[in-house]
Amino acid sequence: MESIDKASHFAHEAIDKLARATNNTVDALDEKGMHVKYAERQMLKNCQGYIRDNPATTLGIAVATGFLLSRLLSSR
């Protein structure tokens, strides 16, 4: 009976450690996700500002990109 209690106690400790590790991982991923969302918003803001400040350059970049993509994709 004592060996069963020891095994049960060991199993409970292992499950508790696993649960703590899982919670820590979830917390870390949640924090990283918030950082990524913030960086995405900042990048979008920066791009919008650049487009607003340089419409002709932006249009030129879009046309050049479209031309290059059409050349690359049409050769296949």
C-alpha positions in Angstrom: 0.0 0.0 0.0 2.9 2.4 0.8 4.4 1.9 -2.7 1.0 2.8 -4.3 0.8 6.0 -2.2 4.4 6.9 -3.2 3.6 6.3 -6.9 0.4 8.3 -6.6 2.3 11.2 -4.9 5.0 11.1 -7.6 2.4 11.1 -10.3 0.6 14.1 -8.8 3.9 16.0 -8.4 4.7 15.3 -12.1 1.3 16.5 -13.2 1.6 19.6 -11.1 5.0 20.4 -12.6 3.6 19.9 -16.1 0.7 22.2 -15.4 3.0 24.9 -14.1 5.2 24.6 -17.1 2.2 24.7 -19.4 0.8 27.8 -17.7 4.2 29.5 -17.9 4.4 28.7 -21.6 0.9 30.0 -22.3 1.7 33.3 -20.4 4.9 33.7 -22.4 3.1 33.1 -25.7 0.4 35.5 -24.8 3.0 38.2 -24.0 4.8 37.6 -27.3 1.5 37.7 -29.1 0.8 41.1 -27.6 4.2 42.3 -28.7 3.7 41.1 -32.3 0.3 42.8 -32.4 1.8 46.1 -31.2 4.7 45.8 -33.8 2.1 45.1 -36.5 0.1 48.2 -35.6 3.3 50.4 -35.5 4.4 49.1 -38.9 1.0 49.7 -40.4 1.0 53.3 -39.0 4.5 53.9 -40.4 3.5 52.5 -43.8 0.3 54.7 -43.9 2.4 57.7 -43.0 4.9 57.0 -45.7 2.2 56.5 -48.3 0.5 59.7 -47.3 3.8 61.7 -47.4 5.1 60.1 -50.6 2.2 59.2 -52.9 4.2 59.4 -56.2 7.0 57.2 -54.9 4.5 54.7 -53.5 2.8 54.5 -56.8 6.1 54.0 -58.6 7.0 51.2 -56.2 3.6 49.5 -56.8 3.9 49.7 -60.5 7.5 48.4 -60.5 6.5 45.6 -58.2 3.5 44.6 -60.4 5.7 44.7 -63.5 8.4 42.5 -61.9 5.8 40.0 -60.6 4.1 39.8 -64.0 7.4 39.1 -65.7 8.4 36.4 -63.1 5.0 34.7 -63.2 4.5 34.9 -66.9 7.7 33.0 -67.7 6.5 29.9 -65.9 
